[in-house]
């Protein structure tokens, strides 16, 4: 049962806005659809909620259910992306330096295959995920553009290439017979909406700099596959976390809205704007929001393990 002291504390921090894992992540403030600039959703609170790290060499640590403090790659990638946005907004060198630290950590901890062992502490038999690969690529490509270090670009390409390996080849991507491409945040669990989009953004960033038809085609195919399946992530007056029908928390529902808004700006496809509007209406409807929250609480109580 997932109802234990650790998860009660985790949910309290999430709902009270005190969890750095679940900070507000609205639409990015400094991104461009045609150039590598800021990130597509706003990760700046990942940095501002940890002011004690800003003028040090330290990077964020994640506390596992057992109380162990570990370095969680996605935390580093998101912290770095948030720091870069803050640098673009404020021009303060301290944010640029934290961004650089995250890029260096990413290079130093990338496996020879191009992967980062993202879930080593949670799923040691399935440690890789497309979301981690995509966010790392987005971070490193911004590092390449900012600092001109070609090792960042090379590492980003390796990250994308590992992501795009089929599941059966130890990668993180499903290639369907009809040509659809699905990006897996978890390689042993149902497809997750937010993770798919974060991974997709890494490919999009790579196409902006590499200008290679192969990756443009892959982006197009996975974006089309995503758009075709959006209705499967929208049920019970709310958005769904994954294709198994798992209900989102309010945090992930708001994140989905911001991701739809960003996708609309990147693709100009009406379907993303339509879901952004629909899910925003649901968020502001007290009855639907209450029903979704009740369902989510019941779901968490009955889960064997808690992660989202």
N, C-alpha and C positions, 0 to 999 in steps of 0.2 A: 504494500500500500504506500502511496506517495505522501500521505498525510503524516509528516514527521516534523521535528523541530527545525531541521535544516530547511525544509521546503516552506514551512510557515514563515520563517524569517525571510527567506528569499522572496516569497510573495508579498510580504509586508514592505520590503524595500522597493519592489517593483511598483506596487500600487501607490506608495507614498512618494515616488519620484527620487528615491535615494539609491537606486541600483545603477551603477555605471554600465552594467550590461543592458539596461533598458532605458537609456536616456531618450529624450525627445529627438526624433529623427525626421524632421520635415523635409520639404524639398530643398535641395542644395542651393546655396546663395550665390555661388560664383562659377557654376559650370557653363560650358558652351556645347551645343550639339555638334559643332564642326571643328573643335580644337580641344587639346588636352589642357584643361584649366582646373577648376575646382571639381569636387566630387558631386555625384548626382543626388545623393541625399545628405542631409546635414549631420555630420558626425562631430561637430565642434564641442558638444557637451561631454564627449568622451575625454576631452582634454581638460576643459574647465572644471569638471567635477573632481579632478585629481591635481589641484594646484601644487601639491607638495612634490610632484615629479618634474615640474617645468624647468627648474634650474639645476637639475641633477643629471647623472648618467643613467638613472633608473627608468625602466619601462613598466607598464602595467603587469600585475600578476593576477591570476584567477584562483579563487578558493574553491577547491573541490568539495563534494559532500563529506569527505572524510576529514576536511580541515586542512589538507595539504595545499600549499601555495605553489602554483606552477605557471610557467609561461605558456599562454594560450595563443597560438599564432594569429587567429582572427582578431583577437584583442589588439595585438601589435599593429596589424594592418589597418584596422579601423582608427586606432589612436593616431597613426601616422597620417591618414587621410584627413582626419579632423584637424590635426596640427597644420597641415598644408593649407586648408581652407582658412584657418585663423591667420596664417601668414599672409595669404592673398588679401584678406580683409584689413588687417592691421599694419602689415609690413614690419612687424616686430621680429627681430632676428631670433629671439628665443624660440618662437614657433617653428621657424625654418630649421633650427638646429635639432629640435625634437623630431621633425619630419626626417631629417638626415639620419638620425640615430635609428629610426624605424627601418629605413631603407638598408642601412648597414646590417642591422640585425637580420633582416630578411635574406640578404645575400649570404650571410654567414651560416644561417640555419636551413638553407634550402638543400634538399638531398640531391644527389647526383642525377637522379631521374627528373628533377624539376619540381618535385613535390615538397610539401611541408606536412609533417605528421601532426595534423590538426587535432584529432580526437584520440591521441595516444593514451590519455588518462581515463577516457570514458569508454571508447570502443577500440581496444588495442588490436583487434582482428580486422577492423575497418577504419583505419585512422585518417584516410584521405577524403577530401570532399571538393566539389567544384566551386563552392562559395569561397573557400579559403584560397584556392588557386586564382580565381577571378579577382578577388580583392587584392591579393598580393601583386598580380599583374598591374592592376590600376595604380597601386602605390608606386611600384617600381618604374612604370612608364612616366609618371609625374616626376619621379626622381631623375630619370634620364633627361627629361626636358628641362628641369630646373638646374641640374648640376653638370649635364653634358657627359656623364659617365656611361660609356657604352656597356659596361658590365651590367648595369641596371636593365638596359634594353634586352640584352642577351638572356638574363635571368627571367625577365617577363615572358619572353618567347618560350623558354623552357617550361615555365609555369602553364602557359596556355596549351602547349603541346601535350603535357602530361594530363591536363584536365580533359583533353579531347580524346584520349585513349579510351576504347570501349571498356565497359565494366569487366568483361571477360578477360581483358588484358591488364587488369589491375588499375584501370583508369576510372573516370568518374562520369562517363557519358553513355547514354543509351541511344543507339541508332536503330530506328524502327524501319520496317520494310517499306513503308510509304514515303520515306525520306525525312520524316520528322526527327529532330535531334532534341533530346531531353537532358538537362544538366542536373546532376544529383548532388545535393548538399551532403547527404548521407548515402553511401553506396549500398547499404543493406536495408534501407527504410524507404517508405513512399516519398515521391517527389515533393519537395518543399517549395512553396511559391517564392518566398523572399530570397531563399538561397539560390534558386534558379536565376532570378533577376540579377542578384549581385554577381553571379558567375558570368552571365550574359554581358554585363557592363564591362567586365575585363576583356572579353573578346571585342566589344565595340571600341574600347580604347586602343586596342592593338591595331584594329583596322584604320584608325585615324592616323597612326604613325607609320605602319608597315605598308599600307596600300597594296595588299596582296589579295588577289581574287579568291584564293582558297579560303581565307578566313572571312572575307566578306560573304561568301556563299554560306559558310557555316553559321555566321551570325544571322543571315536572312532565314535560314531553315529553322534555327532554334527559336527565333523571334516569332515566326509564323506558327510554330508548334505551340508556343506559349499563348499567343492570342487565341488559337483554336480551343484551348483548354481553360480559358479564364472562367467560363461558366461553371466548371467543376470546382472552382475555388470560391464559389458564391452560393451559399445555402443557408437556410434557417435564419434569414434576416441579417446575415453577418458574413464575413469572409472566413475562409477555411485556411488553416495552416498548411495542410498538405493534401495530397490526392486520396488519402484514406478517409477524409472528412473530419479530421481533427479540428475542433473549434480553435480560433485564435483568441488570445488575450486582447484586452483593449490596446496594449502596446503594439502588438503585431498588426492589429487592424489599422491603427494609425500609420504604421510603417507601410502597409500595403497601399494605402491611399497616396502617400508620398511617392512610392515607387510607380504607381499608375500615372501620377502627374509628370514624373520624369520621363517615363516611357512615351507619353504623349508628345512631350517636347522633342524627344529624340527621333521618333518615327512619324509624327504627325498623323497617326492612325486614330480615328475617332473612338475605337473600342476602348482604348486606355482612358480617355477622358470620360467616357460613359461610366466606366467602373469607378473611377475616382469620384465622380458626382454621386453615384448610387451608394457607395460605401460611406461617403461623407454624410449623406442623409441618414443612413442607418446609425452612424456614430452619434448623431445629434437627436435621435429619437429615443427618449428615455425608456419606453417599453421594450424596444428591440435591444437596446444596450443592456438593459436589465436582464432580459431573457438570455442574451449571449453570455453575460457574466455568470449567471446561474449555471448554465450548461458547462461553461469552462471550469468552474469550481468543482462541479460533480465529476467532470472528466479527470481533473487533477487528483481528486481523492481516490479514484479508482485505477489510476495508472500504476503499473508495477514500478516504473522508474520515471523520474521527472527531469526534463532537460529544457523544454521551451516554456 
